[in-house]
Structures are given as structure tokens and as C-alpha cells.
Amino acid sequence: MELRKNLLLFFTLLFITIAWSNTDKYRLTWREDPSTTMVIGWNQISGSNAVVHFGAQDFGTDYNLYPSSKTVDRTVSRKGMNNNYARLTGLQPDTAYYFVIRDSEGVSERFWFMTAPNDPTTRLSIVAGGDSRNNRTPRQNANRLVAKLRPHAVLFGGDMTDDSTSSQWQNWFNDWQLTIGSDGRMIPVVAARGNHESSNDIRDLFDIPTAAGGEFYALSFGGNLIRTYTLNTEVTPGGTQGTWLANDLAANSENHIWAVAQYHRATRPHQSGKSEQNDQYEAWSKPFYTHAVQLVMESDSHVVKRTWPIKPSTDSGNDEGFIRVDTDPNRAIYVGEGCWGAPIRSANDSKSWTRAAGSFNQFKWLWIDQSKIELRTVKVDNASSVGQLSDNNLFTLPSNIDLWNPSGGTVVTIDNPHGGGVLSVTDVDAPARFTVYPNPIQSGALTISNLNSKEVVGSKVIIRDILGKVINEVVITPEITTYNIDNLKSGIYFINIETKKGKVTQRFIKT
């Protein structure tokens, strides 16, 4: 009797072992709208006829209960892996989806992901960095922190490996599994090509869109909240890529609250051994300024940097073709230069417009909403002691997180570029200051007070929406001006007043 029980237990365990699919190196990416699509990728070690079973309810590994399924759309053999991609479409925005991969050998463990929001009033959390290269310990630490911070996406600026060999890529994807939460939550990656990737590595290992003409593409998050540009420094910055970028910026930048860019090689590197990228300056930095790209994230140099707001200029006082312009609404802040695990170098080539520079393992953590971007630099070496965030509270600092704190503080705040003014209330003398109330306001008259008639009477109050579009103009009267907001849709608005001292701006919210 005891022998029979032991045999039964043996065959039960054997059956369970055989029932698991032989898949690994899971990854999530996007080709289209992040709010309604998702690409699920993996390495098919053995087995055939793989199908992704998924749905908005968690049924664990019981694939029969999931309401939807998707066969493999693309299979490509690259870097010693049989890379399979199932492209899910028709998903609901800002929704949790659970999935398993079933093949001829069994079923994978259960994973899940969140689609991106499509509502610009929903705040986004994004991690950005690059250069993981060959130091696996800091690379693994950074990956563990991604799992703890649970961002909507990771923007990765290239140089995943050192020599782009099969073994190095397989190790990279093995390490990437550390970004998966203990509950199976996976984080999508938006990947750029670096100088240590071969042509089409990113295309084949992340199934990125290439309709623009190469390994460069753009994605919009939160409806029109932010458009991200992922560029390729390993092909001509101008030509097909430059034309596409200029056309896409012209077509989309005005319709989005934010535009940001990521790419590998720094245009003006902060490491003396790196070359200046003058072609990128002409093909990218100039249209960035024209179309108000507010944040540019670079890698490659294995240092850390953040700049003051700058613009391309050859005017007197420029340093390597840029000048500091704190009050120009089209200015950009440049950050990054790698350090996700690559060998650390000395930050020994600062510019007059450099705000801070250093050398340590790190990535950027962005909180993005309609009114501002908050950017922090996270040191990754103490990942094991950092607390875990919950999906209900993504916009808080976990315990023990180690933030870079140079002169100027831990946070860089980029204000909404579409406010219409370039000065804050405190940037002008007291006579030009004003207040608006009630704020927020649901209906009725918004009061604009303390205008001080000598400065502003007869001027116009300009009401703009979150994209900078002029909604209305009101002539200022002595002391108090009112504006009825009943015809406005709910959202964030800006009031601009031009005085003898300059422009002043206030924000109000219609609920």
C-alpha cells in the first residue's frame, strides 16, 4: 500500500513537471497604442503551437478559463533564442491583464501587465536609463528596483550588452526577469539601439515598430499626455530618420502636452573620451527646440548628468552650441548618459550649462502629469533594502530609496510648456502679482484679483487650455476681474497677463 502511494506521488509530480511549458526570457514591448495593445515576447526552448491565453480576470494557470487567446504573430531566431511574439490588440486602457503561454508541452506560470492609461489626467510613472553592458551586479540591482517601483514603462537607451553575443543577450534577458514582481507583474520596455547592438538586434529581440524606416519610432502615452521619441544614433541622424522626426514633431507635438526623446550617444557628452555628435545637433537638437521637446535622455558615456534648461544657439556665450535659457518655453533639459551596469567613467567634461554631474550606477524616475514632470535620479546599489511600492500608491518614495542629491536638490521639476507665459508669479515685482479664486472651481465666476491697476488695467487676460490653445481673452478692469467658466470642460487651464514687468501666469482647475 505504501509503495502504491509513493508511486502515485511520483507520477503526479512527474505529470506536473511535464505540464509546464518550456519557455523563458519573457518580455513586454509595444508596437502601437500602449493603452490598447501589448506585445508578449518569450524564448521558446522546445515545444510547438504556442498560444497566449489572457483576460482581465486572474485564473492562475488554468488556460481554459481565460476568455481570449492569441497565436504567435512572429518568430525570429536570433542570439541563440527562438524569439516568439504575440501581438495583443483591442485591449482596454489602464487595465490589468493576466496571461499564460500554452504550448504542446504544457503551460507557463501566470504573468500580468497593465495597459497604459489613455486619459491625460492620469499620472504616469516611467523609469529611464541605459548602458547595462557587462557588470551584472548593478544591472540586476537596477532591474530589482524596477520591480519595486512598478512603473508604467521602462525607456531603455541602448547598450544592453558588451559585445552583442548570444550568451551575453541570454544573460541579459535572464537578468531582465528580475523586473518581474513577485506577483507576476511585468513592466514593458521601450528599447533604443546603442553602439554595442548590431543592426536589427532591437528589431528582432524586442519586436519594435520599424514602419518609420528603421529602428526608430514614437509612442503616445496617456492619450495626448506625452509622446516619446526613440531614436537611433547608429544610423544617419538626418536622412530618412531626420525627415521622419521633423514630420512627426510637426504633426504631433502641438497636440501633446509633453514631448520627450531618448537615444544612445550623447550629443554633447560629459566624458572627455567621447566625441561630439554634430550631426545629431543639426538633425535632432534644433527640431527639438522648434517643437518644444522638453526632456532629452541620453546614454553611452557611463556618467551622470543633468543640465539647466538649454537651447541650441551660436550666440555669444554659447558653450558647444547651447546656451542656458531658464525662461524660454521651448527649452529642454538634457539628462542621463547611462550607468545601468556599464563600467563607470569620470564625468570630466561639464559645460557652462551643466547643472550637476557625477559617476555612479543609476537610472531616472519620472512622474508625469499635465502640469509638470518631476525627475529623480535613483542610485541602484542598495536595491535589496529599498521598500516595495503598491499599485495603489505608485507616486511616493519607497523606504530607503537612495536619490542623488547634488546642489539644487533631488528633484528636477519641468513645468508645463504650454502655459503661455515664461515667468512665474514670483519672477516679477509685487505690483504685477495676482491671484485667482476659487481654485479649483466647479462653476460660476472665477475671480482674478490684486491686479494693481497702474500695471495692468487695459491689458488682456488670456485663457489657455492645457495644450496652450487660446480659449478666450478678457480685458482687465481695476482691482477685480471675473471670468465665467461654465462653458469650459473639466481640466487644467492657464491665465496669462502681460504687464510692463513681463508675463505672469496662474493655473486654475475646472472640476
Backbone torsions as a table, in degrees:
resi	resn	phi	psi	omega
1	MET	NA	-45.2	179.7
2	GLU	-63.0	-38.9	178.3
3	LEU	-62.5	-41.0	-179.9
4	ARG	-63.1	-41.3	179.4
5	LYS	-64.1	-41.8	180.0
6	ASN	-65.4	-39.4	177.3
7	LEU	-65.2	-40.2	178.9
8	LEU	-62.5	-43.7	178.1
9	LEU	-62.8	-41.1	179.6
10	PHE	-60.8	-48.0	-177.4
11	PHE	-71.2	-30.1	175.9
12	THR	-65.0	-47.0	177.9
13	LEU	-63.4	-39.0	178.1
14	LEU	-62.1	-42.0	179.8
15	PHE	-63.7	-42.9	179.5
16	ILE	-62.6	-41.1	179.9
17	THR	-63.7	-46.9	-179.4
18	ILE	-64.9	-27.7	-174.7
19	ALA	-73.3	-13.5	178.6
20	TRP	-80.7	138.3	176.0
21	SER	-69.4	154.0	-179.1
22	ASN	-98.9	72.9	-178.3
23	THR	-129.0	155.5	175.0
24	ASP	-161.1	-172.7	175.8
25	LYS	55.6	54.6	-177.5
26	TYR	-74.5	149.0	179.3
27	ARG	-156.2	153.4	174.5
28	LEU	-122.1	137.0	176.9
29	THR	-143.1	178.0	176.5
30	TRP	-129.7	146.3	170.2
31	ARG	-115.8	-25.6	-176.1
32	GLU	-133.7	-151.9	-175.5
33	ASP	-54.2	116.5	-178.9
34	PRO	-65.0	-15.0	-179.0
35	SER	-86.9	-16.5	-176.1
36	THR	-129.8	2.5	-178.8
37	THR	-136.8	164.5	171.6
38	MET	-161.4	138.6	173.0
39	VAL	-102.7	122.4	176.1
40	ILE	-102.3	121.9	-179.2
41	GLY	-120.3	152.2	178.4
42	TRP	-163.0	168.2	173.8
43	ASN	-98.3	122.8	178.4
44	GLN	-92.1	100.2	-176.0
45	ILE	-69.0	-45.9	176.0
46	SER	-155.5	176.3	-175.9
47	GLY	88.7	173.0	-175.6
48	SER	-149.1	175.9	175.6
49	ASN	55.6	45.5	-179.2
50	ALA	-69.7	139.7	178.3
51	VAL	-137.8	135.4	173.7
52	VAL	-90.6	123.4	175.0
53	HIS	-105.6	129.3	-171.6
54	PHE	-150.3	165.1	176.7
55	GLY	179.0	172.7	-177.2
56	ALA	-84.8	-0.3	175.4
57	GLN	-117.3	141.6	-175.7
58	ASP	-84.7	113.8	176.0
59	PHE	-112.7	20.9	179.4
60	GLY	61.0	-136.6	-178.7
61	THR	-95.0	9.7	179.2
62	ASP	-82.5	87.7	-172.8
63	TYR	-62.2	-27.5	-177.6
64	ASN	-63.8	-24.7	-175.4
65	LEU	-86.3	-15.5	179.9
66	TYR	-73.3	134.6	-172.3
67	PRO	-75.9	-18.4	-174.1
68	SER	-127.3	155.4	177.4
69	SER	-146.4	155.8	-179.4
70	LYS	-145.1	127.4	175.5
71	THR	-79.5	171.6	-177.8
72	VAL	-71.8	130.2	178.0
73	ASP	-90.6	-27.5	-175.9
74	ARG	-152.6	136.2	173.4
75	THR	-127.9	130.0	179.9
76	VAL	-140.5	130.2	177.2
77	SER	-87.7	116.2	-178.8
78	ARG	-155.5	138.1	178.3
79	LYS	57.1	39.6	176.9
80	GLY	72.6	15.0	-179.6
81	MET	-124.3	148.5	174.7
82	ASN	-97.6	85.4	-171.2
83	ASN	-78.7	119.0	-179.8
84	ASN	-110.6	141.3	179.9
85	TYR	-133.7	125.7	172.4
86	ALA	-111.2	120.8	-175.5
87	ARG	-98.5	106.2	-179.1
88	LEU	-86.6	135.1	178.8
89	THR	-132.3	171.3	177.2
90	GLY	69.6	24.6	-179.8
91	LEU	-82.9	164.0	177.1
92	GLN	-91.4	141.4	-179.6
93	PRO	-65.9	152.1	172.2
94	ASP	50.7	46.2	-173.4
95	THR	-131.1	141.6	175.1
96	ALA	-80.7	131.2	175.5
97	TYR	-124.0	134.2	-179.9
98	TYR	-107.4	145.6	-177.1
99	PHE	-153.0	156.9	169.7
100	VAL	-134.2	158.7	175.4
101	ILE	-110.9	120.1	179.0
102	ARG	-110.6	134.6	176.1
103	ASP	-136.6	-167.5	-176.0
104	SER	-67.2	-13.8	-177.8
105	GLU	-103.8	-15.0	179.6
106	GLY	152.6	-151.1	-172.6
107	VAL	-128.0	140.6	176.9
108	SER	-74.8	173.2	168.6
109	GLU	-67.3	164.5	-178.0
110	ARG	-86.7	130.0	174.9
111	PHE	-117.9	170.9	172.7
112	TRP	-152.9	161.8	179.7
113	PHE	-146.8	165.8	173.1
114	MET	-110.6	131.0	167.7
115	THR	-71.0	156.5	-179.8
116	ALA	-73.5	153.3	173.3
117	PRO	-66.1	155.7	171.6
118	ASN	-116.2	10.9	-178.8
119	ASP	-105.5	120.0	-177.1
120	PRO	-66.2	-11.0	177.1
121	THR	-85.0	-5.3	178.1
122	THR	-90.2	127.1	-176.8
123	ARG	-71.1	145.3	179.5
124	LEU	-113.8	145.4	171.2
125	SER	-117.8	125.4	-177.8
126	ILE	-135.4	135.2	172.5
127	VAL	-101.0	138.4	-178.6
128	ALA	-138.3	138.6	177.7
129	GLY	-177.3	-164.7	-179.9
130	GLY	-179.0	177.0	177.3
131	ASP	65.0	69.4	174.4
132	SER	-88.5	-30.5	170.4
133	ARG	42.9	-121.4	-163.0
134	ASN	-117.2	-0.8	177.9
135	ASN	-96.4	98.4	-169.6
136	ARG	-71.3	-29.7	-177.1
137	THR	-63.7	-53.8	176.6
138	PRO	-65.8	-31.8	176.6
139	ARG	-61.8	-45.7	179.1
140	GLN	-66.3	-37.7	177.1
141	ASN	-61.5	-45.3	178.5
142	ALA	-61.2	-41.5	179.1
143	ASN	-63.3	-40.5	177.4
144	ARG	-61.7	-37.6	178.8
145	LEU	-66.9	-35.4	175.2
146	VAL	-57.7	-45.3	179.1
147	ALA	-61.1	-32.5	-178.5
148	LYS	-80.5	-33.8	-179.1
149	LEU	-83.1	-24.4	175.2
150	ARG	52.0	53.8	-179.7
151	PRO	-71.4	167.7	174.7
152	HIS	-67.7	-28.7	-178.4
153	ALA	-163.2	160.8	169.8
154	VAL	-115.0	126.1	170.6
155	LEU	-95.7	117.2	-174.7
156	PHE	-115.8	120.0	-169.5
157	GLY	-90.1	27.2	171.4
158	GLY	95.9	176.7	-174.6
159	ASP	57.2	57.4	176.3
160	MET	-66.7	-39.6	-176.4
161	THR	-123.3	176.0	-178.0
162	ASP	-85.7	-48.7	-175.3
163	ASP	-123.3	6.1	178.5
164	SER	58.9	33.2	176.4
165	THR	-83.2	164.5	-179.7
166	SER	-61.0	-45.3	-177.8
167	SER	-64.9	-37.9	179.5
168	GLN	-67.3	-40.3	178.0
169	TRP	-66.9	-39.4	178.4
170	GLN	-64.3	-39.8	174.8
171	ASN	-64.1	-38.6	180.0
172	TRP	-61.3	-46.8	-179.8
173	PHE	-68.9	-33.3	173.6
174	ASN	-60.9	-43.3	178.2
175	ASP	-67.6	-32.8	-179.3
176	TRP	-63.2	-24.2	178.3
177	GLN	-62.2	-18.8	177.4
178	LEU	-69.8	-15.1	174.7
179	THR	-76.2	-10.8	179.6
180	ILE	-81.0	129.3	-179.2
181	GLY	-67.8	164.1	179.1
182	SER	-63.6	-19.6	177.0
183	ASP	-93.6	7.2	179.4
184	GLY	89.4	5.3	179.8
185	ARG	-69.2	123.6	178.1
186	MET	-105.2	147.5	-178.4
187	ILE	-113.1	124.6	178.5
188	PRO	-67.8	149.1	177.6
189	VAL	-117.3	135.9	174.8
190	VAL	-107.6	104.5	-166.9
191	ALA	-101.3	139.5	173.3
192	ALA	-112.6	157.5	177.7
193	ARG	-87.0	136.3	173.8
194	GLY	-110.6	179.8	-177.4
195	ASN	-74.0	-10.9	176.3
196	HIS	-97.6	5.7	171.7
197	GLU	-100.7	145.2	174.0
198	SER	-82.2	162.1	177.1
199	SER	-56.9	132.5	177.3
200	ASN	74.3	4.6	172.0
201	ASP	-58.9	-49.1	-177.2
202	ILE	-66.8	-39.4	177.4
203	ARG	-58.6	-45.5	-171.9
204	ASP	-86.5	-24.4	-176.9
205	LEU	-97.2	-12.4	178.3
206	PHE	-130.7	1.7	176.7
207	ASP	52.0	43.5	-178.5
208	ILE	-72.9	159.0	175.3
209	PRO	-72.8	140.3	179.4
210	THR	-126.3	16.4	-176.7
211	ALA	-63.8	-22.9	-179.8
212	ALA	-71.1	-15.0	177.8
213	GLY	123.6	4.9	-179.7
214	GLY	173.5	-161.5	-179.2
215	GLU	-85.6	61.7	174.3
216	PHE	-150.4	145.6	-170.9
217	TYR	-167.2	169.5	178.8
218	ALA	-132.8	146.2	176.7
219	LEU	-135.1	145.1	176.7
220	SER	-109.1	133.8	179.4
221	PHE	-117.4	147.3	177.0
222	GLY	63.6	42.7	-174.8
223	GLY	66.8	-110.8	178.9
224	ASN	-106.9	23.2	-179.1
225	LEU	-68.1	-48.6	-175.3
226	ILE	-150.8	139.8	173.1
227	ARG	-116.2	125.9	-178.2
228	THR	-105.2	133.4	178.4
229	TYR	-110.3	120.6	177.5
230	THR	-108.2	111.5	-171.5
231	LEU	-109.0	165.9	-174.3
232	ASN	-118.7	107.1	-178.9
233	THR	-79.3	-5.4	-175.0
234	GLU	-95.3	2.7	170.0
235	VAL	-126.5	173.1	-176.6
236	THR	-55.9	123.5	179.0
237	PRO	-62.6	-33.7	176.1
238	GLY	-84.5	-142.4	178.0
239	GLY	58.3	-138.1	-177.7
240	THR	-58.9	-44.2	-178.2
241	GLN	-66.2	-45.8	-179.3
242	GLY	-63.9	-39.2	177.7
243	THR	-65.1	-44.9	177.8
244	TRP	-59.5	-46.3	-178.6
245	LEU	-60.5	-47.7	-179.0
246	ALA	-61.3	-41.6	-179.3
247	ASN	-68.2	-41.5	-178.7
248	ASP	-69.0	-40.1	176.1
249	LEU	-61.4	-42.8	-180.0
250	ALA	-64.1	-36.0	-176.7
251	ALA	-81.5	-28.0	-168.0
252	ASN	-123.0	-21.5	-173.3
253	SER	-63.3	-38.3	-179.1
254	GLU	-71.8	-19.5	-179.2
255	ASN	-93.0	-1.2	178.9
256	HIS	-118.8	144.1	179.7
257	ILE	-67.6	-39.9	-179.0
258	TRP	-127.8	147.1	167.9
259	ALA	-131.0	129.5	178.7
260	VAL	-132.4	158.7	-178.7
261	ALA	-132.2	146.7	169.8
262	GLN	-131.9	144.0	174.7
263	TYR	-163.3	177.7	-170.3
264	HIS	-87.8	-73.8	-172.3
265	ARG	-69.3	129.2	177.9
266	ALA	-68.0	135.1	-179.9
267	THR	-64.7	-43.3	174.4
268	ARG	-125.6	84.3	-172.4
269	PRO	-63.9	151.5	179.5
270	HIS	-102.2	30.0	175.8
271	GLN	-135.7	125.8	-168.9
272	SER	-65.8	-19.5	179.6
273	GLY	-81.4	-4.4	-178.0
274	LYS	-100.5	145.9	-176.6
275	SER	-85.8	150.5	173.6
276	GLU	-70.6	140.7	-178.1
277	GLN	-105.0	80.1	-174.1
278	ASN	-69.3	-31.0	177.1
279	ASP	-65.8	-38.0	176.1
280	GLN	-65.8	-38.7	178.0
281	TYR	-55.7	-46.2	-178.0
282	GLU	-73.4	-44.6	-171.7
283	ALA	-83.5	-24.1	-174.4
284	TRP	-119.6	-52.0	-173.9
285	SER	-61.2	-39.1	-178.9
286	LYS	-68.2	-48.2	174.8
287	PRO	-66.9	-27.9	172.9
288	PHE	-56.2	-44.9	-179.0
289	TYR	-68.6	-44.1	-179.5
290	THR	-56.5	-39.2	-173.5
291	HIS	-108.1	17.8	171.8
292	ALA	58.0	47.6	167.5
293	VAL	-72.4	118.5	-167.0
294	GLN	-90.6	-21.9	-176.2
295	LEU	-141.3	130.3	180.0
296	VAL	-124.5	125.6	-176.1
297	MET	-114.5	120.4	-174.2
298	GLU	-118.9	165.2	-179.8
299	SER	-136.9	-151.3	167.5
300	ASP	86.0	-41.0	-170.0
301	SER	-84.3	-12.8	-179.9
302	HIS	64.0	40.3	174.2
303	VAL	-133.2	-177.2	178.9
304	VAL	-124.8	136.6	177.9
305	LYS	-153.2	153.5	165.3
306	ARG	-140.9	142.4	-178.6
307	THR	-108.7	165.5	164.7
308	TRP	-71.4	167.6	171.9
309	PRO	-59.1	129.4	-175.9
310	ILE	-136.4	164.1	172.5
311	LYS	-141.9	154.1	175.6
312	PRO	-69.3	133.2	-178.5
313	SER	-164.4	144.2	172.8
314	THR	-105.3	12.5	179.5
315	ASP	-65.4	164.2	177.5
316	SER	-56.0	136.2	-179.3
317	GLY	94.7	-3.6	179.4
318	ASN	-71.6	152.5	176.0
319	ASP	-124.8	110.0	-177.6
320	GLU	55.5	36.0	172.7
321	GLY	88.1	9.7	176.8
322	PHE	-130.1	150.5	172.7
323	ILE	-132.7	152.8	177.2
324	ARG	-77.1	131.6	-178.2
325	VAL	-142.3	83.0	-174.9
326	ASP	-61.4	-31.6	-171.1
327	THR	-108.3	12.8	177.7
328	ASP	-88.4	119.9	-175.7
329	PRO	-65.5	-13.6	179.6
330	ASN	-97.7	4.1	-176.3
331	ARG	-69.0	163.6	178.9
332	ALA	-132.2	153.4	170.3
333	ILE	-106.7	130.9	179.3
334	TYR	-105.1	129.8	-177.7
335	VAL	-136.5	171.2	169.0
336	GLY	109.9	-127.6	-176.7
337	GLU	85.3	23.9	166.6
338	GLY	98.0	-152.1	176.5
339	CYS	88.1	38.0	172.2
340	TRP	-92.0	12.6	-178.7
341	GLY	141.7	-4.8	177.3
342	ALA	-73.8	161.4	178.6
343	PRO	-58.7	128.2	-177.0
344	ILE	-72.8	137.3	176.8
345	ARG	-119.1	170.1	179.8
346	SER	-80.2	133.3	174.9
347	ALA	-85.0	82.7	-168.8
348	ASN	-115.9	21.3	-179.3
349	ASP	-138.6	57.8	177.9
350	SER	-72.9	157.8	180.0
351	LYS	-113.5	174.2	178.2
352	SER	-65.8	-21.9	-179.0
353	TRP	-102.9	10.3	174.1
354	THR	-74.7	129.2	178.9
355	ARG	-87.1	-39.9	178.1
356	ALA	-162.1	151.7	178.1
357	ALA	-148.8	153.4	-179.6
358	GLY	-166.0	-170.8	-178.3
359	SER	-144.6	106.8	177.3
360	PHE	-170.7	165.0	179.2
361	ASN	-75.0	130.3	-171.4
362	GLN	-165.3	165.8	162.1
363	PHE	-143.9	171.7	179.4
364	LYS	-97.8	145.2	177.0
365	TRP	-125.1	117.7	-175.1
366	LEU	-108.6	134.3	167.2
367	TRP	-112.6	122.3	-170.3
368	ILE	-123.6	125.3	170.4
369	ASP	-137.2	-172.3	-174.0
370	GLN	-67.8	-28.7	-173.6
371	SER	-96.3	-22.4	-175.4
372	LYS	-164.0	161.2	166.9
373	ILE	-113.4	127.4	171.6
374	GLU	-104.3	127.1	-177.3
375	LEU	-120.0	127.5	175.8
376	ARG	-123.8	149.7	174.7
377	THR	-104.5	118.5	-174.9
378	VAL	-101.3	121.9	171.7
379	LYS	-78.6	138.7	-167.2
380	VAL	-106.0	-7.3	-169.5
381	ASP	-67.1	-22.4	-179.0
382	ASN	-101.9	30.2	-172.6
383	ALA	-53.3	-37.5	-174.8
384	SER	-65.1	-23.3	-178.0
385	SER	-98.5	-1.7	-178.8
386	VAL	-80.1	140.6	-179.1
387	GLY	-71.2	165.6	-178.0
388	GLN	-98.6	128.3	173.1
389	LEU	-83.0	154.8	174.9
390	SER	-103.3	159.7	-179.6
391	ASP	-66.8	-17.3	179.0
392	ASN	-87.7	-6.3	-175.8
393	ASN	-149.5	66.6	-175.9
394	LEU	-79.6	-20.0	-171.7
395	PHE	-107.1	61.2	174.0
396	THR	-146.4	160.2	179.8
397	LEU	-88.9	122.8	178.4
398	PRO	-68.5	159.4	179.5
399	SER	-60.0	140.8	173.9
400	ASN	69.1	9.4	178.1
401	ILE	-65.5	137.9	-175.1
402	ASP	-104.6	105.0	-178.2
403	LEU	-102.1	138.6	173.1
404	TRP	-61.3	131.6	-176.9
405	ASN	-131.3	68.9	177.5
406	PRO	-77.8	-176.0	173.4
407	SER	-57.1	127.6	-175.6
408	GLY	108.3	-14.9	173.6
409	GLY	100.2	179.2	-174.7
410	THR	-82.3	-19.4	-172.6
411	VAL	-117.0	132.0	167.4
412	VAL	-104.2	122.5	-179.7
413	THR	-108.0	125.0	176.8
414	ILE	-108.9	115.9	-177.8
415	ASP	-79.3	154.5	179.6
416	ASN	-52.2	126.4	-176.1
417	PRO	-77.5	-8.5	-172.9
418	HIS	-99.9	14.6	-178.4
419	GLY	-67.7	-19.4	177.0
420	GLY	93.4	-20.2	177.1
421	GLY	-118.5	161.5	-179.4
422	VAL	-116.1	-2.1	179.0
423	LEU	-115.4	144.0	172.3
424	SER	-84.4	172.0	-177.8
425	VAL	-58.7	-35.4	-177.0
426	THR	-80.4	-0.1	-179.1
427	ASP	-86.8	-6.8	-179.0
428	VAL	-123.8	166.4	-176.9
429	ASP	-67.6	160.4	-174.4
430	ALA	-53.3	-38.1	-178.3
431	PRO	-59.5	-23.2	-176.9
432	ALA	-94.1	-0.8	-177.3
433	ARG	-75.1	151.8	178.0
434	PHE	-151.7	163.2	177.4
435	THR	-130.2	156.9	176.2
436	VAL	-126.1	140.9	179.8
437	TYR	-158.9	156.2	-9.5
438	PRO	-69.4	153.8	-177.3
439	ASN	-152.0	110.4	7.6
440	PRO	-68.2	162.4	-179.7
441	ILE	-133.2	139.6	-178.5
442	GLN	-98.0	-39.4	-179.0
443	SER	-161.2	169.2	175.9
444	GLY	88.2	-150.0	-171.7
445	ALA	-98.6	129.9	171.6
446	LEU	-89.1	129.3	-177.9
447	THR	-98.7	130.7	177.0
448	ILE	-113.7	112.1	-169.9
449	SER	-125.1	174.8	178.6
450	ASN	59.5	40.3	-177.5
451	LEU	-79.9	-22.3	-179.7
452	ASN	58.8	94.0	-165.9
453	SER	-55.2	-32.8	-177.7
454	LYS	-61.9	-29.3	-177.4
455	GLU	-87.5	-36.3	-164.8
456	VAL	-131.0	-9.3	-179.0
457	VAL	-58.9	132.1	-177.2
458	GLY	93.5	-14.4	174.7
459	SER	-77.6	171.1	-179.7
460	LYS	-106.5	138.6	167.3
461	VAL	-90.2	123.2	-179.9
462	ILE	-104.8	125.2	178.2
463	ILE	-99.2	123.9	179.8
464	ARG	-122.7	150.9	174.1
465	ASP	-86.5	-174.8	-173.9
466	ILE	-64.2	-23.2	179.0
467	LEU	-92.3	2.0	178.7
468	GLY	90.5	0.8	179.0
469	LYS	-70.5	133.9	179.2
470	VAL	-72.7	121.4	179.9
471	ILE	-93.0	-40.6	-177.8
472	ASN	-163.9	165.0	174.8
473	GLU	-131.1	138.5	-178.4
474	VAL	-130.0	132.6	177.8
475	VAL	-78.8	133.8	-177.7
476	ILE	-77.1	133.1	174.2
477	THR	-107.6	166.3	-178.3
478	PRO	-57.4	135.5	169.1
479	GLU	68.6	-55.8	-175.5
480	ILE	-134.8	131.2	172.7
481	THR	-123.1	139.4	177.7
482	THR	-118.0	153.8	179.7
483	TYR	-140.7	123.8	-179.1
484	ASN	-81.1	125.3	-173.2
485	ILE	-104.5	9.1	-173.9
486	ASP	-60.1	-29.1	-178.6
487	ASN	-85.9	-2.5	179.9
488	LEU	-84.1	145.2	172.3
489	LYS	-77.2	159.7	177.0
490	SER	-61.6	139.2	179.4
491	GLY	155.3	-170.8	179.9
492	ILE	-97.9	136.0	179.7
493	TYR	-132.4	160.3	179.2
494	PHE	-124.4	140.9	173.4
495	ILE	-109.6	122.2	178.7
496	ASN	-113.0	134.0	174.2
497	ILE	-130.1	128.7	177.7
498	GLU	-99.1	119.6	-177.8
499	THR	-114.5	-179.7	176.7
500	LYS	-66.7	-22.5	-179.2
501	LYS	-89.0	-14.2	-176.4
502	GLY	135.6	-172.8	179.5
503	LYS	-87.4	141.2	173.4
504	VAL	-126.7	148.8	-173.5
505	THR	-136.0	138.2	170.3
506	GLN	-130.0	150.6	179.0
507	ARG	-108.7	143.7	169.9
508	PHE	-137.7	160.8	-175.9
509	ILE	-120.5	126.0	172.8
510	LYS	-94.5	117.8	-178.0
511	THR	-92.5	NA	NA
